[in-house]
């Protein structure tokens, strides 16, 4: 049974100008905040990416999603830059009448595993009217090793724990394109459509070579993992803010973008 909950990811390509280091896209963030303010009847959890904040420093300090003994100065700077971006987003949300409650990625994980007790508390908080906001970040794994925990992976951690009724990835395109030349969005994808991952990945290369967490390819990969719980996952253009509201209120049958259809992995294994 799904919980009445909207889990929304504001991609770094929406929140920032990815080709300009440390540049927030204030107008897009404002539009996003207004869109979420219209979703009053559905408790919401927001995740945001790093864009030209976290990704810029991650590349500079050669940090990846693979745990390693990275430069501690780089770890500190990546973390500080993500706090800055989170504060910009939280300020915009407050200005639009929302009640954001920033939560560090480190608080939601134990090493590279989800801290389910804390993740469940996000839903309880959302039900009280707060808007939990978390984000990709550099986190400690073990024995002095750190890694980048991406916002896309956090989406999967939260979705698999809370089973939300709506899951939305807001990106800077109209969905997943048929190919890079046509820029025509595919309305619907199933697990079978994404089976040949090498071919599919050629369609979904990162929007920016400096995006070390994988760009669109990573989003689709995580969306596929979420869909294995029977959850439809919507990919919408977050630069057209009204589509975010539409996706939450109208659902996967009546929105503009790409839906990755949910399938029940456990039931399929029994057949």
C-alpha positions as CSV (number, residue, x, y, z in Angstrom):
1,X,0.0,0.0,0.0
2,X,1.3,3.4,-1.0
3,X,1.6,6.3,1.4
4,X,-0.1,9.6,0.5
5,X,3.3,11.3,-0.1
6,X,5.0,13.2,-2.9
7,X,8.7,12.6,-3.2
8,X,10.2,15.2,-5.5
9,X,13.8,15.7,-6.7
10,X,14.9,19.1,-7.8
11,X,17.8,18.4,-10.1
12,X,21.0,20.4,-10.0
13,X,20.3,21.4,-13.6
14,X,17.2,23.1,-12.4
15,X,18.5,24.6,-9.1
16,X,21.7,25.9,-10.7
17,X,23.4,26.9,-13.9
18,X,25.6,23.9,-14.4
19,X,27.9,25.6,-16.8
20,X,28.7,28.4,-14.3
21,X,30.5,27.5,-11.1
22,X,28.6,28.3,-7.9
23,X,25.6,29.9,-9.7
24,X,22.1,29.3,-8.4
25,X,19.2,29.6,-10.8
26,X,17.1,31.9,-8.5
27,X,14.2,32.2,-10.9
28,X,13.9,28.4,-11.4
29,X,14.1,27.9,-7.6
30,X,11.4,30.5,-7.1
31,X,9.2,28.8,-9.7
32,X,9.8,25.5,-8.0
33,X,8.8,26.8,-4.6
34,X,5.6,28.3,-5.9
35,X,4.7,25.0,-7.6
36,X,5.2,23.1,-4.4
37,X,3.2,25.7,-2.4
38,X,0.2,24.7,-4.5
39,X,0.4,21.0,-3.3
40,X,-1.4,21.5,0.0
41,X,-3.2,18.2,0.3
42,X,-0.2,15.9,-0.3
43,X,2.6,15.7,2.3
44,X,5.9,16.3,0.5
45,X,9.6,15.5,0.8
46,X,12.1,17.4,-1.3
47,X,15.5,16.2,-2.4
48,X,17.8,18.5,-4.4
49,X,21.0,18.0,-6.4
50,X,24.3,19.8,-6.2
51,X,24.5,21.3,-9.7
52,X,27.3,23.8,-10.1
53,X,27.8,23.9,-6.3
54,X,28.6,20.4,-5.1
55,X,29.6,19.0,-8.5
56,X,32.0,21.8,-9.2
57,X,34.0,21.1,-6.0
58,X,33.7,17.3,-6.4
59,X,35.4,17.5,-9.7
60,X,38.0,19.9,-8.5
61,X,38.9,17.5,-5.6
62,X,38.5,14.3,-7.7
63,X,35.8,12.9,-5.4
64,X,33.4,10.2,-6.6
65,X,30.5,8.0,-5.5
66,X,33.1,5.3,-4.8
67,X,34.2,5.3,-1.1
68,X,37.9,6.4,-0.7
69,X,40.2,8.4,1.5
70,X,39.6,11.7,-0.2
71,X,41.2,15.1,0.6
72,X,39.5,16.2,3.8
73,X,39.7,19.9,2.7
74,X,37.7,18.9,-0.4
75,X,35.1,17.0,1.8
76,X,34.6,20.1,3.9
77,X,34.3,22.4,0.9
78,X,31.8,20.2,-0.9
79,X,29.7,19.9,2.3
80,X,29.8,23.7,2.9
81,X,28.8,24.4,-0.8
82,X,25.8,22.1,-0.4
83,X,24.7,23.8,2.7
84,X,24.9,27.1,0.9
85,X,22.7,25.9,-2.0
86,X,20.3,24.3,0.5
87,X,19.9,27.6,2.3
88,X,19.1,29.4,-0.9
89,X,16.4,26.8,-1.7
90,X,15.1,26.8,1.9
91,X,14.8,30.6,1.9
92,X,12.8,30.6,-1.3
93,X,10.5,27.9,0.1
94,X,9.9,29.9,3.3
95,X,9.2,33.1,1.2
96,X,6.4,31.1,-0.6
97,X,4.7,30.1,2.6
98,X,6.2,26.7,3.1
99,X,8.0,25.2,6.2
100,X,11.2,23.6,5.0
101,X,13.3,21.5,7.4
102,X,16.8,20.8,6.0
103,X,18.1,17.3,6.8
104,X,21.7,16.3,6.1
105,X,22.3,13.2,3.9
106,X,24.6,12.0,6.6
107,X,21.7,11.8,9.0
108,X,19.8,9.4,6.6
109,X,22.6,6.9,6.1
110,X,24.7,4.5,8.0
111,X,27.8,4.0,5.8
112,X,26.4,3.3,2.4
113,X,23.1,1.9,3.7
114,X,19.8,3.8,4.4
115,X,19.0,4.7,8.0
116,X,15.4,3.6,7.8
117,X,14.4,4.8,11.2
118,X,15.4,8.4,10.3
119,X,13.9,8.1,6.9
120,X,10.5,7.1,8.3
121,X,10.6,10.1,10.5
122,X,10.7,12.3,7.4
123,X,7.2,11.1,6.5
124,X,6.0,11.8,10.0
125,X,7.4,15.3,9.8
126,X,5.8,15.8,6.4
127,X,2.4,14.8,7.8
128,X,2.7,17.6,10.4
129,X,3.1,20.3,7.7
130,X,6.9,20.5,7.6
131,X,8.7,20.1,4.3
132,X,11.8,17.9,4.9
133,X,14.5,18.9,2.4
134,X,17.6,16.8,1.9
135,X,20.4,16.8,-0.7
136,X,23.3,15.0,-2.2
137,X,26.5,15.5,-0.2
138,X,29.9,14.1,0.8
139,X,29.3,11.6,3.6
140,X,31.5,9.4,5.8
141,X,31.3,5.7,5.0
142,X,33.8,4.0,7.4
143,X,37.4,4.2,8.6
144,X,38.0,7.7,7.3
145,X,36.6,6.8,3.8
146,X,34.1,9.2,2.3
147,X,32.0,9.2,-0.8
148,X,29.5,11.3,-2.7
149,X,25.9,10.3,-1.9
150,X,23.9,11.6,-4.8
151,X,20.4,13.0,-4.6
152,X,19.3,10.4,-7.1
153,X,20.4,7.6,-4.8
154,X,18.8,9.3,-1.9
155,X,15.5,9.3,-3.8
156,X,15.7,5.5,-4.1
157,X,16.6,5.1,-0.4
158,X,13.5,7.2,0.6
159,X,11.2,5.7,-2.0
160,X,12.0,2.1,-1.0
161,X,11.5,2.9,2.7
162,X,8.4,5.1,2.4
163,X,6.6,3.8,-0.7
164,X,5.2,7.2,-1.8
165,X,2.2,7.6,-4.0
166,X,4.1,10.2,-6.2
167,X,7.8,10.1,-7.2
168,X,9.0,12.9,-9.5
169,X,12.4,13.8,-10.9
170,X,12.5,17.4,-12.1
171,X,15.2,17.9,-14.7
172,X,16.0,20.5,-17.4
173,X,14.5,18.6,-20.3
174,X,10.9,17.7,-21.2
175,X,11.6,14.1,-20.1
176,X,13.7,11.3,-21.5
177,X,14.4,11.9,-25.2
178,X,14.1,9.4,-27.9
179,X,17.5,10.5,-29.0
180,X,19.8,13.5,-28.5
181,X,19.0,14.9,-32.0
182,X,15.2,14.9,-32.0
183,X,14.8,16.1,-28.4
184,X,11.4,14.4,-28.4
185,X,10.3,13.1,-25.1
186,X,9.3,9.4,-24.7
187,X,5.9,9.5,-22.9
188,X,6.3,6.1,-21.3
189,X,9.0,3.6,-20.5
190,X,8.9,0.1,-18.9
191,X,11.6,-2.1,-17.5
192,X,11.8,-4.0,-20.7
193,X,12.5,-0.8,-22.6
194,X,15.5,-0.2,-20.5
195,X,16.8,-3.8,-20.5
196,X,19.6,-3.0,-23.0
197,X,21.3,-0.5,-20.8
198,X,24.2,0.2,-23.1
199,X,21.9,1.3,-25.9
200,X,19.6,3.2,-23.5
201,X,22.5,5.0,-21.9
202,X,23.6,6.4,-25.3
203,X,20.3,8.3,-25.3
204,X,20.7,9.6,-21.7
205,X,24.2,10.9,-21.4
206,X,24.9,13.4,-18.7
207,X,23.8,17.0,-19.4
208,X,27.3,18.1,-18.3
209,X,30.6,16.4,-18.4
210,X,31.3,17.7,-14.9
211,X,28.3,15.8,-13.4
212,X,30.1,13.0,-11.6
213,X,26.9,11.5,-10.3
214,X,25.7,10.5,-13.7
215,X,23.2,13.0,-15.2
216,X,20.1,11.6,-16.8
217,X,21.5,8.1,-17.0
218,X,21.7,7.9,-13.2
219,X,18.2,9.3,-12.8
220,X,16.7,6.7,-15.1
221,X,18.7,3.9,-13.4
222,X,17.4,5.0,-10.0
223,X,13.9,5.5,-11.3
224,X,14.0,1.9,-12.6
225,X,15.0,0.7,-9.1
226,X,12.1,2.7,-7.5
227,X,9.7,1.3,-10.1
228,X,10.5,-2.2,-9.0
229,X,8.4,-1.5,-6.0
230,X,5.3,-1.0,-8.2
231,X,5.7,2.8,-8.1
232,X,5.3,4.9,-11.3
233,X,8.2,7.4,-11.6
234,X,7.6,10.7,-13.4
235,X,10.4,12.7,-15.1
236,X,9.3,16.3,-15.8
237,X,10.8,19.6,-16.8
238,X,11.5,21.5,-13.6
239,X,12.1,24.7,-15.5
240,X,8.4,24.7,-16.4
241,X,7.2,24.8,-12.8
242,X,3.5,24.2,-13.5
243,X,4.4,20.7,-14.6
244,X,5.6,19.8,-11.1
245,X,2.2,20.7,-9.6
246,X,0.5,18.9,-12.5
247,X,2.5,15.7,-11.9
248,X,1.6,15.6,-8.2
249,X,-2.1,16.5,-8.5
250,X,-2.9,14.8,-11.8
251,X,-0.6,11.8,-11.5
252,X,1.2,9.7,-14.2
253,X,-1.9,9.4,-16.4
254,X,-2.2,13.1,-17.1
255,X,1.1,15.0,-17.1
256,X,3.8,16.2,-19.5
257,X,7.0,14.3,-19.4
258,X,8.2,10.6,-19.2
259,X,6.7,8.0,-16.9
260,X,8.7,4.9,-16.0
261,X,6.0,2.4,-15.2
262,X,6.1,0.5,-11.9
263,X,6.4,-3.2,-11.8
264,X,6.4,-5.6,-8.9
265,X,9.8,-7.4,-8.9
266,X,8.9,-9.8,-6.1
267,X,5.7,-11.0,-7.8
268,X,7.5,-11.4,-11.1
269,X,10.1,-13.7,-9.4
270,X,7.4,-16.0,-8.2
271,X,6.0,-16.6,-11.6
